[in-house]
Amino acid sequence: MNIRPFAAMVVIGFSTNLFADEQNVIEINQLNHGNAVTGEQGGDFNLTVIDQTQSSESSVDIHQDGQNNLLETLQVGNGHSAGGHQDGLDNTVNIYQEGIDNSADSIQLGTRDNTRLNQIGDGNAAETYQNGQENELNLEQLGSNNSADLAQEETTQMINVLQVGSGNQAVSFQGGESNIADINQDGERNFAHASQSGIQNVSITFQRGLGNSSSVSQNGDHQLTNVNQNGSDNSVQVTQGF
Protein backbone atom coordinates (compact mmCIF):
# COMPACT_ATOMS: atom_id res chain seq x y z
CA MET A 1 0.00 0.00 0.00
CA ASN A 2 1.47 3.33 -1.06
CA ILE A 3 -0.59 6.34 0.00
CA ARG A 4 0.73 9.87 0.34
CA PRO A 5 -1.39 11.79 2.88
CA PHE A 6 -2.84 15.18 2.04
CA ALA A 7 -4.98 17.82 3.69
CA ALA A 8 -8.39 16.13 3.60
CA MET A 9 -8.34 12.46 2.78
CA VAL A 10 -10.50 9.69 4.22
CA VAL A 11 -9.52 6.08 3.49
CA ILE A 12 -11.66 3.20 4.73
CA GLY A 13 -10.25 -0.26 4.01
CA PHE A 14 -7.24 -0.75 1.78
CA SER A 15 -5.94 0.99 -1.32
CA THR A 16 -2.89 1.08 -3.54
CA ASN A 17 -0.77 3.69 -5.33
CA LEU A 18 -2.83 6.79 -4.58
CA PHE A 19 -1.24 10.22 -4.83
CA ALA A 20 -3.08 13.47 -4.21
CA ASP A 21 -2.42 17.18 -3.84
CA GLU A 22 -3.82 19.46 -1.17
CA GLN A 23 -7.53 20.17 -0.81
CA ASN A 24 -8.51 17.04 -2.77
CA VAL A 25 -10.41 14.14 -1.22
CA ILE A 26 -10.35 10.38 -1.87
CA GLU A 27 -12.75 8.07 -0.03
CA ILE A 28 -12.35 4.31 -0.49
CA ASN A 29 -14.39 1.53 1.10
CA GLN A 30 -13.28 -2.06 0.42
CA LEU A 31 -14.26 -5.49 1.74
CA ASN A 32 -14.00 -9.09 0.45
CA HIS A 33 -10.88 -9.92 -1.57
CA GLY A 34 -8.84 -8.93 -4.58
CA ASN A 35 -10.18 -5.42 -5.09
CA ALA A 36 -7.75 -2.72 -6.22
CA VAL A 37 -7.72 1.05 -6.59
CA THR A 38 -4.94 2.94 -8.35
CA GLY A 39 -4.57 6.50 -9.50
CA GLU A 40 -3.67 10.09 -8.74
CA GLN A 41 -5.16 13.49 -8.03
CA GLY A 42 -3.90 16.94 -8.98
CA GLY A 43 -5.48 20.35 -8.97
CA ASP A 44 -7.88 21.61 -6.30
CA PHE A 45 -11.09 20.50 -4.60
CA ASN A 46 -11.47 17.25 -6.54
CA LEU A 47 -13.40 14.37 -4.96
CA THR A 48 -13.30 10.62 -5.61
CA VAL A 49 -15.66 8.19 -3.82
CA ILE A 50 -15.23 4.44 -4.41
CA ASP A 51 -17.27 1.62 -2.85
CA GLN A 52 -16.10 -1.96 -3.32
CA THR A 53 -17.70 -3.45 -0.23
CA GLN A 54 -19.96 -5.72 -2.28
CA SER A 55 -17.40 -6.75 -4.87
CA SER A 56 -14.40 -9.04 -5.33
CA GLU A 57 -11.54 -8.99 -7.86
CA SER A 58 -12.68 -5.59 -9.13
CA SER A 59 -10.55 -2.57 -9.99
CA VAL A 60 -10.81 1.19 -10.31
CA ASP A 61 -8.23 3.49 -11.90
CA ILE A 62 -8.56 7.24 -11.39
CA HIS A 63 -6.90 10.40 -12.64
CA GLN A 64 -8.16 13.80 -11.55
CA ASP A 65 -6.73 17.21 -12.36
CA GLY A 66 -8.31 20.62 -12.60
CA GLN A 67 -10.89 21.81 -10.09
CA ASN A 68 -14.14 20.67 -8.48
CA ASN A 69 -14.39 17.36 -10.33
CA LEU A 70 -16.39 14.46 -8.86
CA LEU A 71 -15.93 10.74 -9.58
CA GLU A 72 -18.20 8.19 -7.87
CA THR A 73 -17.96 4.44 -8.42
CA LEU A 74 -19.99 1.62 -6.85
CA GLN A 75 -19.19 -1.98 -7.79
CA VAL A 76 -21.36 -4.98 -6.89
CA GLY A 77 -20.31 -8.47 -8.01
CA ASN A 78 -17.04 -9.79 -9.37
CA GLY A 79 -14.37 -8.86 -11.87
CA HIS A 80 -15.45 -5.33 -12.76
CA SER A 81 -13.12 -2.63 -14.03
CA ALA A 82 -13.78 1.11 -14.01
CA GLY A 83 -11.66 4.05 -15.07
CA GLY A 84 -12.17 7.77 -14.69
CA HIS A 85 -9.97 10.50 -16.18
CA GLN A 86 -11.01 14.05 -15.35
CA ASP A 87 -8.96 17.07 -16.37
CA GLY A 88 -11.12 20.17 -16.32
CA LEU A 89 -13.62 22.05 -14.17
CA ASP A 90 -16.82 20.97 -12.39
CA ASN A 91 -17.15 17.63 -14.18
CA THR A 92 -19.08 14.68 -12.74
CA VAL A 93 -18.88 10.93 -13.40
CA ASN A 94 -21.11 8.31 -11.71
CA ILE A 95 -20.41 4.63 -12.44
CA TYR A 96 -22.51 1.75 -11.11
CA GLN A 97 -21.59 -1.84 -11.95
CA GLU A 98 -23.48 -4.96 -10.87
CA GLY A 99 -22.89 -8.52 -12.08
CA ILE A 100 -19.70 -10.01 -13.48
CA ASP A 101 -16.89 -8.60 -15.64
CA ASN A 102 -18.40 -5.27 -16.64
CA SER A 103 -16.00 -2.54 -17.79
CA ALA A 104 -16.43 1.22 -18.01
CA ASP A 105 -13.98 3.99 -18.90
CA SER A 106 -14.81 7.68 -18.86
CA ILE A 107 -12.72 10.67 -19.99
CA GLN A 108 -13.72 14.28 -19.29
CA LEU A 109 -11.58 17.20 -20.42
CA GLY A 110 -14.02 20.10 -20.39
CA THR A 111 -16.23 22.11 -18.04
CA ARG A 112 -19.45 21.08 -16.30
CA ASP A 113 -19.80 17.84 -18.24
CA ASN A 114 -21.84 15.02 -16.67
CA THR A 115 -21.63 11.27 -17.29
CA ARG A 116 -23.75 8.52 -15.74
CA LEU A 117 -22.95 4.87 -16.50
CA ASN A 118 -25.16 2.08 -15.15
CA GLN A 119 -24.22 -1.53 -15.95
CA ILE A 120 -26.25 -4.48 -14.64
CA GLY A 121 -25.41 -7.91 -16.03
CA ASP A 122 -22.28 -9.60 -17.31
CA GLY A 123 -19.58 -8.58 -19.74
CA ASN A 124 -20.94 -5.18 -20.69
CA ALA A 125 -18.46 -2.56 -21.91
CA ALA A 126 -18.62 1.23 -22.13
CA GLU A 127 -16.20 3.92 -23.27
CA THR A 128 -17.16 7.59 -23.03
CA TYR A 129 -15.41 10.85 -23.92
CA GLN A 130 -16.43 14.45 -23.24
CA ASN A 131 -14.50 17.57 -24.19
CA GLY A 132 -16.60 20.70 -24.10
CA GLN A 133 -19.08 22.47 -21.85
CA GLU A 134 -22.28 21.34 -20.17
CA ASN A 135 -22.62 18.07 -22.04
CA GLU A 136 -24.83 15.25 -20.68
CA LEU A 137 -24.26 11.55 -21.25
CA ASN A 138 -26.44 8.77 -19.80
CA LEU A 139 -25.90 5.07 -20.48
CA GLU A 140 -27.78 2.10 -19.05
CA GLN A 141 -26.84 -1.46 -19.97
CA LEU A 142 -29.09 -4.27 -18.72
CA GLY A 143 -28.02 -7.70 -19.93
CA SER A 144 -24.81 -9.22 -21.20
CA ASN A 145 -22.06 -8.36 -23.64
CA ASN A 146 -23.53 -5.04 -24.69
CA SER A 147 -21.11 -2.32 -25.76
CA ALA A 148 -21.22 1.45 -26.15
CA ASP A 149 -18.69 3.94 -27.52
CA LEU A 150 -19.93 7.51 -26.94
CA ALA A 151 -18.20 10.86 -27.51
CA GLN A 152 -19.20 14.51 -27.13
CA GLU A 153 -17.40 17.72 -28.05
CA GLU A 154 -18.30 21.42 -27.88
CA THR A 155 -21.39 22.53 -25.92
CA THR A 156 -24.72 21.41 -24.43
CA GLN A 157 -24.93 18.04 -26.15
CA MET A 158 -27.03 15.13 -24.85
CA ILE A 159 -26.68 11.39 -25.43
CA ASN A 160 -29.06 8.86 -23.85
CA VAL A 161 -28.53 5.15 -24.47
CA LEU A 162 -30.52 2.20 -23.09
CA GLN A 163 -29.47 -1.34 -23.97
CA VAL A 164 -31.53 -4.33 -22.84
CA GLY A 165 -30.56 -7.84 -23.89
CA SER A 166 -27.27 -9.18 -25.20
CA GLY A 167 -24.69 -8.29 -27.78
CA ASN A 168 -26.13 -4.90 -28.67
CA GLN A 169 -23.80 -2.14 -29.88
CA ALA A 170 -24.24 1.63 -29.73
CA VAL A 171 -21.88 4.24 -31.20
CA SER A 172 -22.51 7.98 -31.06
CA PHE A 173 -20.47 11.12 -31.73
CA GLN A 174 -21.62 14.69 -31.24
CA GLY A 175 -19.91 17.90 -32.30
CA GLY A 176 -21.51 21.31 -32.44
CA GLU A 177 -24.15 22.67 -30.09
CA SER A 178 -27.34 21.41 -28.43
CA ASN A 179 -27.66 18.14 -30.34
CA ILE A 180 -29.65 15.22 -28.91
CA ALA A 181 -29.14 11.51 -29.59
CA ASP A 182 -31.44 8.88 -28.04
CA ILE A 183 -30.73 5.19 -28.65
CA ASN A 184 -32.96 2.43 -27.25
CA GLN A 185 -32.07 -1.19 -28.00
CA ASP A 186 -34.03 -4.21 -26.75
CA GLY A 187 -33.03 -7.64 -28.00
CA GLU A 188 -29.88 -9.24 -29.33
CA ARG A 189 -27.11 -8.18 -31.69
CA ASN A 190 -28.66 -4.87 -32.66
CA PHE A 191 -26.36 -2.07 -33.88
CA ALA A 192 -27.04 1.68 -33.73
CA HIS A 193 -24.85 4.55 -34.86
CA ALA A 194 -25.62 8.27 -34.56
CA SER A 195 -23.25 11.01 -35.68
CA GLN A 196 -24.17 14.67 -35.31
CA SER A 197 -22.42 17.93 -36.16
CA GLY A 198 -24.14 21.30 -36.24
CA ILE A 199 -26.80 22.91 -34.07
CA GLN A 200 -29.98 21.48 -32.52
CA ASN A 201 -30.15 18.20 -34.40
CA VAL A 202 -32.21 15.34 -32.95
CA SER A 203 -31.68 11.64 -33.64
CA ILE A 204 -34.01 9.04 -32.08
CA THR A 205 -33.41 5.32 -32.63
CA PHE A 206 -35.55 2.48 -31.26
CA GLN A 207 -34.69 -1.13 -32.06
CA ARG A 208 -36.43 -4.25 -30.79
CA GLY A 209 -35.58 -7.73 -31.99
CA LEU A 210 -32.54 -9.46 -33.45
CA GLY A 211 -29.76 -8.23 -35.68
CA ASN A 212 -31.20 -4.86 -36.63
CA SER A 213 -28.87 -2.11 -37.84
CA SER A 214 -29.26 1.66 -37.97
CA SER A 215 -26.82 4.38 -39.02
CA VAL A 216 -27.73 8.07 -38.83
CA SER A 217 -25.49 10.97 -39.86
CA GLN A 218 -26.65 14.56 -39.39
CA ASN A 219 -24.57 17.47 -40.69
CA GLY A 220 -26.09 20.92 -40.40
CA ASP A 221 -28.75 22.51 -38.21
CA HIS A 222 -32.27 21.75 -36.93
CA GLN A 223 -32.60 18.26 -38.41
CA LEU A 224 -34.71 15.39 -37.05
CA THR A 225 -34.43 11.64 -37.59
CA ASN A 226 -36.70 9.05 -35.96
CA VAL A 227 -35.91 5.38 -36.64
CA ASN A 228 -38.16 2.60 -35.29
CA GLN A 229 -37.31 -1.03 -36.07
CA ASN A 230 -39.15 -4.12 -34.77
CA GLY A 231 -38.22 -7.59 -35.94
CA SER A 232 -35.01 -9.10 -37.20
CA ASP A 233 -32.23 -8.20 -39.63
CA ASN A 234 -33.70 -4.84 -40.62
CA SER A 235 -31.34 -2.10 -41.82
CA VAL A 236 -31.61 1.69 -42.05
CA GLN A 237 -29.07 4.26 -43.22
CA VAL A 238 -29.86 7.98 -43.09
CA THR A 239 -27.75 11.01 -44.03
CA GLN A 240 -29.00 14.56 -43.53
CA GLY A 241 -26.93 17.50 -44.79
CA PHE A 242 -23.55 17.32 -46.43
C-alpha positions in Angstrom: 0.0 0.0 0.0 1.5 3.3 -1.1 -0.6 6.3 0.0 0.7 9.9 0.3 -1.4 11.8 2.9 -2.8 15.2 2.0 -5.0 17.8 3.7 -8.4 16.1 3.6 -8.3 12.5 2.8 -10.5 9.7 4.2 -9.5 6.1 3.5 -11.7 3.2 4.7 -10.2 -0.3 4.0 -7.2 -0.8 1.8 -5.9 1.0 -1.3 -2.9 1.1 -3.5 -0.8 3.7 -5.3 -2.8 6.8 -4.6 -1.2 10.2 -4.8 -3.1 13.5 -4.2 -2.4 17.2 -3.8 -3.8 19.5 -1.2 -7.5 20.2 -0.8 -8.5 17.0 -2.8 -10.4 14.1 -1.2 -10.3 10.4 -1.9 -12.7 8.1 0.0 -12.4 4.3 -0.5 -14.4 1.5 1.1 -13.3 -2.1 0.4 -14.3 -5.5 1.7 -14.0 -9.1 0.5 -10.9 -9.9 -1.6 -8.8 -8.9 -4.6 -10.2 -5.4 -5.1 -7.7 -2.7 -6.2 -7.7 1.1 -6.6 -4.9 2.9 -8.4 -4.6 6.5 -9.5 -3.7 10.1 -8.7 -5.2 13.5 -8.0 -3.9 16.9 -9.0 -5.5 20.3 -9.0 -7.9 21.6 -6.3 -11.1 20.5 -4.6 -11.5 17.2 -6.5 -13.4 14.4 -5.0 -13.3 10.6 -5.6 -15.7 8.2 -3.8 -15.2 4.4 -4.4 -17.3 1.6 -2.8 -16.1 -2.0 -3.3 -17.7 -3.4 -0.2 -20.0 -5.7 -2.3 -17.4 -6.7 -4.9 -14.4 -9.0 -5.3 -11.5 -9.0 -7.9 -12.7 -5.6 -9.1 -10.5 -2.6 -10.0 -10.8 1.2 -10.3 -8.2 3.5 -11.9 -8.6 7.2 -11.4 -6.9 10.4 -12.6 -8.2 13.8 -11.6 -6.7 17.2 -12.4 -8.3 20.6 -12.6 -10.9 21.8 -10.1 -14.1 20.7 -8.5 -14.4 17.4 -10.3 -16.4 14.5 -8.9 -15.9 10.7 -9.6 -18.2 8.2 -7.9 -18.0 4.4 -8.4 -20.0 1.6 -6.9 -19.2 -2.0 -7.8 -21.4 -5.0 -6.9 -20.3 -8.5 -8.0 -17.0 -9.8 -9.4 -14.4 -8.9 -11.9 -15.5 -5.3 -12.8 -13.1 -2.6 -14.0 -13.8 1.1 -14.0 -11.7 4.1 -15.1 -12.2 7.8 -14.7 -10.0 10.5 -16.2 -11.0 14.0 -15.3 -9.0 17.1 -16.4 -11.1 20.2 -16.3 -13.6 22.0 -14.2 -16.8 21.0 -12.4 -17.2 17.6 -14.2 -19.1 14.7 -12.7 -18.9 10.9 -13.4 -21.1 8.3 -11.7 -20.4 4.6 -12.4 -22.5 1.8 -11.1 -21.6 -1.8 -11.9 -23.5 -5.0 -10.9 -22.9 -8.5 -12.1 -19.7 -10.0 -13.5 -16.9 -8.6 -15.6 -18.4 -5.3 -16.6 -16.0 -2.5 -17.8 -16.4 1.2 -18.0 -14.0 4.0 -18.9 -14.8 7.7 -18.9 -12.7 10.7 -20.0 -13.7 14.3 -19.3 -11.6 17.2 -20.4 -14.0 20.1 -20.4 -16.2 22.1 -18.0 -19.5 21.1 -16.3 -19.8 17.8 -18.2 -21.8 15.0 -16.7 -21.6 11.3 -17.3 -23.8 8.5 -15.7 -23.0 4.9 -16.5 -25.2 2.1 -15.2 -24.2 -1.5 -15.9 -26.2 -4.5 -14.6 -25.4 -7.9 -16.0 -22.3 -9.6 -17.3 -19.6 -8.6 -19.7 -20.9 -5.2 -20.7 -18.5 -2.6 -21.9 -18.6 1.2 -22.1 -16.2 3.9 -23.3 -17.2 7.6 -23.0 -15.4 10.9 -23.9 -16.4 14.5 -23.2 -14.5 17.6 -24.2 -16.6 20.7 -24.1 -19.1 22.5 -21.9 -22.3 21.3 -20.2 -22.6 18.1 -22.0 -24.8 15.3 -20.7 -24.3 11.5 -21.3 -26.4 8.8 -19.8 -25.9 5.1 -20.5 -27.8 2.1 -19.1 -26.8 -1.5 -20.0 -29.1 -4.3 -18.7 -28.0 -7.7 -19.9 -24.8 -9.2 -21.2 -22.1 -8.4 -23.6 -23.5 -5.0 -24.7 -21.1 -2.3 -25.8 -21.2 1.5 -26.1 -18.7 3.9 -27.5 -19.9 7.5 -26.9 -18.2 10.9 -27.5 -19.2 14.5 -27.1 -17.4 17.7 -28.0 -18.3 21.4 -27.9 -21.4 22.5 -25.9 -24.7 21.4 -24.4 -24.9 18.0 -26.2 -27.0 15.1 -24.9 -26.7 11.4 -25.4 -29.1 8.9 -23.9 -28.5 5.1 -24.5 -30.5 2.2 -23.1 -29.5 -1.3 -24.0 -31.5 -4.3 -22.8 -30.6 -7.8 -23.9 -27.3 -9.2 -25.2 -24.7 -8.3 -27.8 -26.1 -4.9 -28.7 -23.8 -2.1 -29.9 -24.2 1.6 -29.7 -21.9 4.2 -31.2 -22.5 8.0 -31.1 -20.5 11.1 -31.7 -21.6 14.7 -31.2 -19.9 17.9 -32.3 -21.5 21.3 -32.4 -24.2 22.7 -30.1 -27.3 21.4 -28.4 -27.7 18.1 -30.3 -29.6 15.2 -28.9 -29.1 11.5 -29.6 -31.4 8.9 -28.0 -30.7 5.2 -28.7 -33.0 2.4 -27.3 -32.1 -1.2 -28.0 -34.0 -4.2 -26.8 -33.0 -7.6 -28.0 -29.9 -9.2 -29.3 -27.1 -8.2 -31.7 -28.7 -4.9 -32.7 -26.4 -2.1 -33.9 -27.0 1.7 -33.7 -24.8 4.5 -34.9 -25.6 8.3 -34.6 -23.2 11.0 -35.7 -24.2 14.7 -35.3 -22.4 17.9 -36.2 -24.1 21.3 -36.2 -26.8 22.9 -34.1 -30.0 21.5 -32.5 -30.2 18.2 -34.4 -32.2 15.3 -33.0 -31.7 11.6 -33.6 -34.0 9.0 -32.1 -33.4 5.3 -32.6 -35.5 2.5 -31.3 -34.7 -1.1 -32.1 -36.4 -4.3 -30.8 -35.6 -7.7 -32.0 -32.5 -9.5 -33.5 -29.8 -8.2 -35.7 -31.2 -4.9 -36.6 -28.9 -2.1 -37.8 -29.3 1.7 -38.0 -26.8 4.4 -39.0 -27.7 8.1 -38.8 -25.5 11.0 -39.9 -26.6 14.6 -39.4 -24.6 17.5 -40.7 -26.1 20.9 -40.4 -28.7 22.5 -38.2 -32.3 21.8 -36.9 -32.6 18.3 -38.4 -34.7 15.4 -37.0 -34.4 11.6 -37.6 -36.7 9.0 -36.0 -35.9 5.4 -36.6 -38.2 2.6 -35.3 -37.3 -1.0 -36.1 -39.1 -4.1 -34.8 -38.2 -7.6 -35.9 -35.0 -9.1 -37.2 -32.2 -8.2 -39.6 -33.7 -4.8 -40.6 -31.3 -2.1 -41.8 -31.6 1.7 -42.1 -29.1 4.3 -43.2 -29.9 8.0 -43.1 -27.8 11.0 -44.0 -29.0 14.6 -43.5 -26.9 17.5 -44.8 -23.5 17.3 -46.4 
